[in-house]
């Protein structure tokens, strides 16, 4: 993944999270991420109204009705996959279970509140982790510290290219 802030290499786990990985790869293979950005940074200082604090950067197409948005996918919990929200893990953003599309986030530090049973979301279903950053966490931390208005990066960090390495 090439971004305005630098390059990131992500290892995906299709054997553990087949639906979520297939969804992410479909966005890549069909070249649907052309307008994608990193647009949100969640830090200890910008979550005043959250009882459960987390640290992530979030990216994707951002708009609910973007023309390149695919249909939502079934939710794969961390209880099913065994992929926990540790430092560098990439996961599918969602509202309710089964609403994940193009939006993803990358954990900064270990984020157990995002796992199945965690209470960041009141439904306790957690988020669908599906891979991990293996190179470029310095870029993710740089994005996290970029200028923001509340939790929203200002300006957004463009994702210039996403491709498979093999």
Z-matrix of the N, CA and C atoms (Angstrom, degrees):
N
C 1 1.444
C 2 1.531 1 107.28
N 3 1.320 2 115.00 1 116.92
C 4 1.462 3 120.45 2 176.41
C 5 1.522 4 108.12 3 -96.69
N 6 1.329 5 116.28 4 128.98
C 7 1.456 6 121.19 5 178.20
C 8 1.523 7 109.37 6 -126.70
N 9 1.309 8 116.34 7 168.17
C 10 1.466 9 120.33 8 174.99
C 11 1.519 10 111.80 9 -61.92
N 12 1.322 11 117.59 10 -22.53
C 13 1.460 12 122.03 11 -178.26
C 14 1.528 13 112.95 12 -93.22
N 15 1.342 14 117.89 13 -9.68
C 16 1.457 15 121.42 14 -178.29
C 17 1.520 16 110.89 15 138.32
N 18 1.325 17 115.38 16 -177.76
C 19 1.460 18 121.82 17 -175.44
C 20 1.522 19 111.82 18 -99.23
N 21 1.331 20 114.31 19 148.13
C 22 1.462 21 122.57 20 -179.54
C 23 1.524 22 106.77 21 -133.31
N 24 1.324 23 117.18 22 135.68
C 25 1.461 24 121.60 23 173.55
C 26 1.522 25 107.63 24 -114.06
N 27 1.329 26 114.83 25 127.13
C 28 1.461 27 121.88 26 -176.12
C 29 1.522 28 108.75 27 -118.51
N 30 1.314 29 116.02 28 130.52
C 31 1.463 30 122.36 29 173.74
C 32 1.531 31 107.38 30 -95.18
N 33 1.326 32 116.97 31 128.52
C 34 1.460 33 121.35 32 -179.68
C 35 1.526 34 110.03 33 -101.31
N 36 1.350 35 116.41 34 154.85
C 37 1.460 36 122.41 35 -177.08
C 38 1.532 37 110.85 36 -119.67
N 39 1.360 38 117.68 37 72.99
C 40 1.464 39 120.60 38 -176.52
C 41 1.527 40 113.95 39 -64.45
N 42 1.311 41 117.61 40 -27.31
C 43 1.459 42 119.92 41 179.79
C 44 1.526 43 111.55 42 -72.04
N 45 1.327 44 117.91 43 -25.24
C 46 1.466 45 121.65 44 -179.37
C 47 1.524 46 112.67 45 -97.17
N 48 1.323 47 117.43 46 -35.97
C 49 1.471 48 122.58 47 -176.97
C 50 1.533 49 109.36 48 -130.17
N 51 1.331 50 118.11 49 65.15
C 52 1.461 51 120.89 50 -171.68
C 53 1.530 52 114.80 51 -60.99
N 54 1.305 53 119.07 52 -40.81
C 55 1.466 54 120.85 53 -177.80
C 56 1.524 55 111.74 54 -69.14
N 57 1.313 56 116.03 55 -43.13
C 58 1.464 57 120.33 56 -177.39
C 59 1.520 58 110.84 57 -70.25
N 60 1.330 59 117.50 58 -42.41
C 61 1.462 60 120.71 59 177.02
C 62 1.526 61 110.08 60 -63.34
N 63 1.323 62 117.67 61 -44.46
C 64 1.471 63 120.68 62 179.75
C 65 1.527 64 110.30 63 -60.02
N 66 1.309 65 117.48 64 -39.84
C 67 1.463 66 121.27 65 177.87
C 68 1.524 67 110.92 66 -62.66
N 69 1.332 68 117.44 67 -48.74
C 70 1.457 69 121.92 68 -179.55
C 71 1.528 70 110.31 69 -61.04
N 72 1.328 71 116.66 70 -44.16
C 73 1.466 72 120.53 71 179.81
C 74 1.524 73 111.90 72 -66.90
N 75 1.307 74 117.58 73 -32.10
C 76 1.465 75 119.71 74 177.31
C 77 1.538 76 109.76 75 -64.14
N 78 1.339 77 117.31 76 -41.29
C 79 1.467 78 119.88 77 175.91
C 80 1.526 79 110.74 78 -59.66
N 81 1.337 80 116.28 79 -39.46
C 82 1.465 81 120.76 80 179.88
C 83 1.535 82 110.52 81 -71.14
N 84 1.322 83 116.32 82 -53.11
C 85 1.470 84 121.34 83 -174.67
C 86 1.524 85 112.86 84 -63.50
N 87 1.319 86 117.46 85 -32.32
C 88 1.466 87 121.42 86 179.66
C 89 1.527 88 111.85 87 -92.96
N 90 1.332 89 116.43 88 9.34
C 91 1.466 90 122.84 89 177.31
C 92 1.535 91 112.11 90 52.75
N 93 1.318 92 115.20 91 47.06
C 94 1.463 93 121.17 92 -177.88
C 95 1.531 94 113.18 93 -94.12
N 96 1.316 95 118.51 94 -3.49
C 97 1.469 96 120.70 95 -175.46
C 98 1.524 97 113.01 96 -98.92
N 99 1.321 98 117.46 97 21.32
C 100 1.459 99 121.42 98 -177.70
C 101 1.519 100 114.67 99 -59.51
N 102 1.323 101 117.71 100 -30.29
C 103 1.467 102 121.61 101 179.30
C 104 1.520 103 112.52 102 -102.74
N 105 1.326 104 117.58 103 9.27
C 106 1.465 105 120.69 104 -175.44
C 107 1.527 106 111.70 105 -69.21
N 108 1.318 107 114.36 106 147.51
C 109 1.459 108 122.13 107 176.93
C 110 1.522 109 109.20 108 -142.03
N 111 1.320 110 115.15 109 162.09
C 112 1.459 111 120.05 110 159.75
C 113 1.518 112 103.75 111 -87.37
N 114 1.311 113 117.02 112 122.75
C 115 1.459 114 120.34 113 -173.16
C 116 1.516 115 114.51 114 -126.16
N 117 1.326 116 117.88 115 -8.54
C 118 1.461 117 119.47 116 -175.19
C 119 1.518 118 110.09 117 -137.05
N 120 1.313 119 115.45 118 137.92
C 121 1.455 120 122.14 119 174.14
C 122 1.527 121 108.05 120 -128.06
N 123 1.308 122 116.47 121 124.98
C 124 1.460 123 121.01 122 179.94
C 125 1.529 124 107.07 123 -110.84
N 126 1.320 125 115.71 124 116.64
C 127 1.462 126 122.59 125 -175.96
C 128 1.526 127 109.30 126 -123.56
N 129 1.327 128 117.72 127 167.37
C 130 1.469 129 119.11 128 177.27
C 131 1.536 130 112.69 129 -58.90
N 132 1.323 131 117.43 130 -26.50
C 133 1.459 132 120.55 131 -175.00
C 134 1.528 133 114.99 132 -88.51
N 135 1.334 134 119.73 133 -12.37
C 136 1.468 135 118.78 134 -174.84
C 137 1.532 136 113.54 135 -116.56
N 138 1.333 137 116.39 136 28.37
C 139 1.469 138 121.19 137 179.11
C 140 1.522 139 111.14 138 -126.43
N 141 1.306 140 116.85 139 46.11
C 142 1.458 141 121.05 140 -174.82
C 143 1.528 142 113.10 141 -55.37
N 144 1.318 143 118.47 142 -33.42
C 145 1.464 144 121.59 143 -175.72
C 146 1.526 145 113.71 144 -94.65
N 147 1.328 146 117.82 145 5.93
C 148 1.467 147 121.25 146 179.84
C 149 1.518 148 110.41 147 -103.16
N 150 1.315 149 115.32 148 127.12
C 151 1.467 150 119.52 149 176.96
C 152 1.523 151 110.99 150 -73.54
N 153 1.334 152 116.23 151 -31.36
C 154 1.466 153 122.11 152 -179.54
C 155 1.522 154 107.63 153 -108.16
N 156 1.317 155 116.75 154 110.00
C 157 1.470 156 122.25 155 -176.53
C 158 1.532 157 110.64 156 -88.04
N 159 1.330 158 115.03 157 144.26
C 160 1.463 159 122.01 158 177.00
C 161 1.522 160 108.87 159 -137.41
N 162 1.332 161 115.80 160 170.14
C 163 1.464 162 121.66 161 172.98
C 164 1.524 163 108.51 162 -134.31
N 165 1.341 164 115.80 163 113.53
C 166 1.460 165 122.72 164 179.17
C 167 1.522 166 109.32 165 -149.30
N 168 1.338 167 115.27 166 162.00
C 169 1.463 168 121.47 167 163.65
C 170 1.521 169 105.84 168 -117.03
N 171 1.337 170 116.07 169 141.61
C 172 1.454 171 120.86 170 -175.01
C 173 1.510 172 110.63 171 -121.08
N 174 1.340 173 114.85 172 142.18
C 175 1.452 174 120.98 173 178.78
C 176 1.508 175 111.62 174 -142.03
N 177 1.330 176 115.01 175 176.57
C 178 1.458 177 121.84 176 179.51
C 179 1.512 178 109.65 177 139.41
N 180 1.314 179 115.74 178 -157.41
C 181 1.462 180 121.11 179 -177.46
C 182 1.522 181 112.95 180 -85.08
N 183 1.322 182 118.16 181 -14.90
C 184 1.467 183 125.55 182 170.50
C 185 1.516 184 115.31 183 75.08
N 186 1.300 185 119.20 184 -42.18
C 187 1.465 186 120.69 185 -175.11
C 188 1.518 187 110.65 186 -94.20
N 189 1.339 188 116.58 187 135.37
C 190 1.462 189 121.69 188 -179.89
C 191 1.520 190 112.93 189 -61.06
N 192 1.319 191 117.79 190 -30.29
C 193 1.458 192 120.63 191 -175.50
C 194 1.533 193 112.33 192 -114.30
N 195 1.302 194 117.04 193 33.08
C 196 1.462 195 121.68 194 177.86
C 197 1.530 196 108.80 195 -65.13
N 198 1.338 197 118.88 196 138.84
C 199 1.473 198 120.26 197 -177.34
C 200 1.528 199 113.97 198 -62.47
N 201 1.332 200 118.92 199 -21.94
C 202 1.463 201 120.87 200 -179.82
C 203 1.526 202 113.32 201 -93.35
N 204 1.337 203 117.30 202 4.50
C 205 1.454 204 121.31 203 -178.78
C 206 1.529 205 110.58 204 -74.55
N 207 1.316 206 115.95 205 129.91
C 208 1.465 207 121.72 206 175.77
C 209 1.532 208 109.59 207 -87.60
N 210 1.322 209 116.13 208 168.41
C 211 1.470 210 121.06 209 177.06
C 212 1.529 211 109.31 210 -63.46
N 213 1.321 212 117.25 211 148.87
C 214 1.475 213 120.84 212 177.42
C 215 1.526 214 111.91 213 -60.19
N 216 1.334 215 115.05 214 155.77
C 217 1.466 216 120.86 215 -178.29
C 218 1.526 217 111.12 216 -113.35
N 219 1.324 218 115.01 217 162.01
C 220 1.467 219 121.78 218 175.83
C 221 1.530 220 109.07 219 -63.95
N 222 1.309 221 115.41 220 143.39
C 223 1.467 222 122.10 221 -177.29
C 224 1.535 223 111.14 222 -81.47
N 225 1.343 224 116.34 223 125.63
C 226 1.463 225 121.98 224 174.03
C 227 1.526 226 107.81 225 -105.16
N 228 1.310 227 117.05 226 109.82
C 229 1.465 228 120.83 227 -176.39
C 230 1.528 229 111.26 228 -76.14
N 231 1.318 230 115.53 229 162.24
C 232 1.463 231 120.02 230 175.29
C 233 1.524 232 110.99 231 -67.44
N 234 1.331 233 117.23 232 -23.23
C 235 1.465 234 120.39 233 174.80
C 236 1.531 235 109.80 234 -65.08
N 237 1.337 236 116.92 235 -36.93
C 238 1.463 237 121.61 236 178.75
C 239 1.526 238 111.74 237 -75.93
N 240 1.334 239 117.40 238 -42.58
C 241 1.467 240 121.32 239 -171.06
C 242 1.520 241 114.24 240 -90.53
N 243 1.323 242 116.48 241 -28.30
C 244 1.459 243 120.41 242 -175.37
C 245 1.523 244 113.72 243 78.67
N 246 1.336 245 118.12 244 3.96
C 247 1.467 246 121.90 245 179.35
C 248 1.530 247 107.63 246 -91.23
N 249 1.305 248 116.54 247 109.50
C 250 1.465 249 120.77 248 -177.83
C 251 1.521 250 110.94 249 -91.06
N 252 1.309 251 115.28 250 157.64
C 253 1.468 252 122.03 251 -177.74
C 254 1.533 253 110.62 252 -81.20
N 255 1.312 254 114.44 253 77.04
C 256 1.469 255 122.88 254 177.08
C 257 1.526 256 108.64 255 -96.32
N 258 1.328 257 116.40 256 173.02
C 259 1.462 258 122.00 257 179.19
C 260 1.524 259 110.40 258 -52.70
N 261 1.333 260 116.68 259 125.61
C 262 1.452 261 122.17 260 177.05
C 263 1.516 262 115.63 261 89.86
N 264 1.310 263 118.73 262 -6.28
C 265 1.467 264 120.90 263 -178.64
C 266 1.527 265 109.67 264 -71.25
N 267 1.338 266 115.83 265 137.52
C 268 1.462 267 122.60 266 174.96
C 269 1.522 268 108.03 267 -99.81
N 270 1.325 269 115.57 268 138.89
C 271 1.451 270 121.24 269 -174.39
C 272 1.518 271 109.99 270 -143.24
N 273 1.315 272 116.32 271 157.22
C 274 1.460 273 122.90 272 -179.73
C 275 1.528 274 109.66 273 -83.34
N 276 1.321 275 116.32 274 124.00
C 277 1.464 276 120.78 275 174.12
C 278 1.526 277 108.67 276 -74.15
N 279 1.319 278 116.72 277 152.88
C 280 1.459 279 120.96 278 -179.75
C 281 1.518 280 109.66 279 -161.85
N 282 1.317 281 115.07 280 167.31
C 283 1.457 282 121.12 281 166.17
C 284 1.523 283 105.94 282 -98.88
N 285 1.314 284 118.35 283 -91.87
C 286 1.464 285 121.86 284 174.82
C 287 1.530 286 109.34 285 -83.15
N 288 1.352 287 117.82 286 159.82
C 289 1.464 288 118.92 287 174.33
C 290 1.536 289 110.48 288 -55.37
N 291 1.329 290 115.72 289 136.25
C 292 1.457 291 120.47 290 179.25
C 293 1.517 292 113.77 291 87.76
N 294 1.343 293 117.80 292 16.30
C 295 1.466 294 120.66 293 179.14
C 296 1.528 295 112.75 294 -114.98
N 297 1.331 296 118.39 295 5.73
C 298 1.458 297 121.39 296 -179.51
C 299 1.519 298 112.02 297 -67.36
N 300 1.347 299 116.24 298 136.28
C 301 1.467 300 121.21 299 178.65
C 302 1.525 301 109.38 300 -131.09
N 303 1.335 302 116.91 301 -102.86
C 304 1.472 303 120.96 302 -177.67
C 305 1.522 304 112.61 303 -98.82
N 306 1.313 305 116.45 304 -11.81
C 307 1.465 306 119.98 305 -172.14
C 308 1.523 307 110.66 306 -79.48
N 309 1.315 308 116.25 307 134.38
C 310 1.455 309 121.88 308 179.41
C 311 1.519 310 108.64 309 -139.05
N 312 1.317 311 115.89 310 163.20
C 313 1.457 312 119.98 311 173.87
C 314 1.518 313 109.18 312 -140.29
N 315 1.330 314 114.69 313 158.57
C 316 1.457 315 121.96 314 178.70
C 317 1.520 316 107.66 315 -121.38
N 318 1.333 317 115.38 316 128.96
C 319 1.461 318 122.17 317 -177.24
C 320 1.521 319 111.39 318 -74.97
N 321 1.304 320 114.74 319 138.74
C 322 1.458 321 122.12 320 171.34
C 323 1.518 322 106.00 321 -112.22
N 324 1.320 323 115.96 322 109.34
C 325 1.459 324 120.61 323 -170.84
C 326 1.525 325 109.54 324 80.52
N 327 1.320 326 116.09 325 173.78
C 328 1.464 327 121.33 326 179.51
C 329 1.524 328 109.35 327 -77.77
N 330 1.329 329 116.49 328 133.92
C 331 1.467 330 122.41 329 -173.29
C 332 1.534 331 110.20 330 -128.43
N 333 1.327 332 117.41 331 69.07
C 334 1.470 333 121.98 332 -177.50
C 335 1.528 334 112.41 333 -59.96
N 336 1.317 335 118.14 334 -25.16
C 337 1.471 336 121.34 335 179.96
C 338 1.527 337 111.85 336 -65.48
N 339 1.347 338 117.33 337 -13.56
C 340 1.462 339 121.59 338 179.75
C 341 1.528 340 112.74 339 -95.29
N 342 1.352 341 116.61 340 -6.84
C 343 1.463 342 121.46 341 178.54
C 344 1.527 343 110.61 342 -80.27
N 345 1.332 344 116.14 343 166.84
C 346 1.461 345 121.52 344 174.11
C 347 1.532 346 108.91 345 -53.44
N 348 1.310 347 116.42 346 130.91
C 349 1.462 348 121.10 347 -176.80
C 350 1.513 349 113.36 348 89.22
N 351 1.329 350 117.37 349 -14.45
C 352 1.460 351 121.17 350 176.95
C 353 1.518 352 109.85 351 -71.68
N 354 1.292 353 116.46 352 157.74
C 355 1.453 354 118.88 353 -171.53
C 356 1.526 355 114.59 354 -109.74
N 357 1.332 356 118.45 355 20.91
C 358 1.460 357 118.98 356 173.73
C 359 1.529 358 109.67 357 -64.08
N 360 1.321 359 117.36 358 -39.37
C 361 1.466 360 122.93 359 172.52
C 362 1.525 361 107.03 360 -106.52
N 363 1.306 362 117.47 361 133.87
C 364 1.455 363 121.57 362 -175.78
C 365 1.518 364 114.83 363 -61.35
N 366 1.342 365 118.69 364 -19.87
C 367 1.462 366 120.26 365 -178.68
C 368 1.530 367 112.69 366 -78.45
N 369 1.344 368 117.77 367 -10.43
C 370 1.462 369 121.54 368 176.97
C 371 1.521 370 114.94 369 70.67
N 372 1.333 371 117.97 370 6.77
C 373 1.466 372 121.30 371 -177.75
C 374 1.526 373 112.85 372 -83.82
N 375 1.316 374 117.19 373 -10.82
C 376 1.456 375 120.59 374 -179.53
C 377 1.513 376 112.24 375 65.87
N 378 1.314 377 115.10 376 -162.54
C 379 1.458 378 122.40 377 -177.21
C 380 1.518 379 109.31 378 -121.81
N 381 1.329 380 117.07 379 162.61
C 382 1.456 381 123.05 380 -174.14
C 383 1.529 382 110.85 381 -93.75
N 384 1.324 383 116.28 382 92.02
C 385 1.465 384 121.73 383 176.37
C 386 1.527 385 109.05 384 -72.60
N 387 1.356 386 116.35 385 143.01
C 388 1.467 387 117.49 386 -175.88
C 389 1.518 388 114.31 387 -145.69
N 390 1.317 389 119.53 388 6.67
C 391 1.458 390 121.70 389 179.08
C 392 1.507 391 110.92 390 179.33
N 393 1.333 392 114.66 391 -169.46
C 394 1.465 393 119.43 392 -177.58
C 395 1.524 394 110.50 393 -153.46
N 396 1.321 395 115.56 394 142.51
C 397 1.461 396 121.76 395 173.08
C 398 1.524 397 107.66 396 -68.99
N 399 1.336 398 116.48 397 123.52
C 400 1.470 399 119.89 398 178.08
C 401 1.524 400 111.54 399 -107.47
N 402 1.336 401 116.84 400 -15.86
C 403 1.465 402 122.27 401 171.07
C 404 1.518 403 108.04 402 -146.87
N 405 1.325 404 116.22 403 135.54
C 406 1.456 405 119.70 404 174.75
C 407 1.518 406 115.64 405 108.45
N 408 1.328 407 117.82 406 15.30
C 409 1.468 408 117.62 407 176.59
C 410 1.524 409 111.24 408 -63.53
N 411 1.335 410 117.44 409 -24.35
C 412 1.463 411 119.83 410 174.07
C 413 1.535 412 110.00 411 -63.33
N 414 1.321 413 117.02 412 -35.53
C 415 1.470 414 121.78 413 177.66
C 416 1.535 415 109.25 414 -68.11
N 417 1.319 416 117.19 415 -43.29
C 418 1.472 417 121.20 416 178.72
C 419 1.526 418 110.24 417 -60.90
N 420 1.332 419 116.94 418 -43.36
C 421 1.475 420 119.87 419 179.21
C 422 1.532 421 111.23 420 -66.77
N 423 1.326 422 116.25 421 -34.88
C 424 1.472 423 120.75 422 175.40
C 425 1.533 424 110.26 423 -63.87
N 426 1.331 425 117.05 424 -43.43
C 427 1.462 426 120.94 425 177.65
C 428 1.523 427 109.83 426 -61.73
N 429 1.334 428 116.82 427 -43.07
C 430 1.466 429 120.33 428 -179.80
C 431 1.532 430 111.81 429 -58.04
N 432 1.313 431 116.79 430 -34.21
C 433 1.471 432 121.47 431 -176.81
C 434 1.531 433 113.08 432 -91.73
N 435 1.325 434 117.45 433 3.65
C 436 1.463 435 121.15 434 -179.88
C 437 1.526 436 110.87 435 -69.16
N 438 1.338 437 117.24 436 158.36
C 439 1.466 438 120.33 437 -179.44
C 440 1.530 439 111.52 438 -56.70
N 441 1.325 440 115.56 439 138.78
C 442 1.463 441 120.83 440 -178.34
C 443 1.518 442 110.29 441 -144.65
N 444 1.311 443 114.06 442 154.60
C 445 1.452 444 122.44 443 171.22
C 446 1.524 445 105.19 444 -108.08
N 447 1.321 446 117.27 445 100.56
C 448 1.457 447 120.75 446 -170.24
C 449 1.515 448 108.37 447 67.08
N 450 1.323 449 117.16 448 -123.52
C 451 1.464 450 121.16 449 179.07
C 452 1.529 451 113.10 450 -93.75
N 453 1.329 452 117.62 451 -3.26
C 454 1.468 453 119.85 452 -173.81
C 455 1.521 454 111.81 453 -102.27
N 456 1.326 455 114.68 454 122.14
C 457 1.461 456 120.91 455 -178.66
C 458 1.522 457 110.53 456 -59.58
N 459 1.334 458 115.25 457 137.64
C 460 1.464 459 121.14 458 -178.21
C 461 1.520 460 109.04 459 -140.80
N 462 1.333 461 117.32 460 96.11
C 463 1.464 462 128.21 461 8.69
C 464 1.523 463 111.49 462 -84.90
N 465 1.339 464 115.31 463 165.06
C 466 1.458 465 121.12 464 173.01
C 467 1.525 466 109.06 465 -65.05
N 468 1.317 467 116.17 466 155.20
C 469 1.468 468 122.29 467 177.36
C 470 1.528 469 107.53 468 -98.19
N 471 1.321 470 117.16 469 115.38
C 472 1.465 471 120.83 470 -177.63
C 473 1.525 472 111.32 471 -69.81
N 474 1.333 473 114.88 472 138.93
C 475 1.455 474 122.30 473 169.46
C 476 1.521 475 105.16 474 -93.61
N 477 1.319 476 116.04 475 108.29
C 478 1.463 477 121.70 476 -171.93
C 479 1.528 478 113.09 477 -78.09
N 480 1.320 479 116.51 478 -33.47
C 481 1.473 480 120.77 479 -177.85
C 482 1.513 481 109.08 480 -161.76
N 483 1.338 482 115.66 481 141.54
C 484 1.458 483 122.04 482 171.98
C 485 1.517 484 105.98 483 -132.19
N 486 1.327 485 116.16 484 123.75
C 487 1.470 486 119.53 485 179.74
C 488 1.513 487 110.08 486 -146.50
N 489 1.324 488 114.09 487 160.22
C 490 1.462 489 121.31 488 175.52
C 491 1.533 490 108.35 489 -78.45
N 492 1.322 491 116.08 490 142.12
C 493 1.460 492 119.86 491 174.98
C 494 1.520 493 111.20 492 -91.50
N 495 1.326 494 117.52 493 -24.59
C 496 1.472 495 120.88 494 176.20
C 497 1.505 496 110.60 495 -158.75
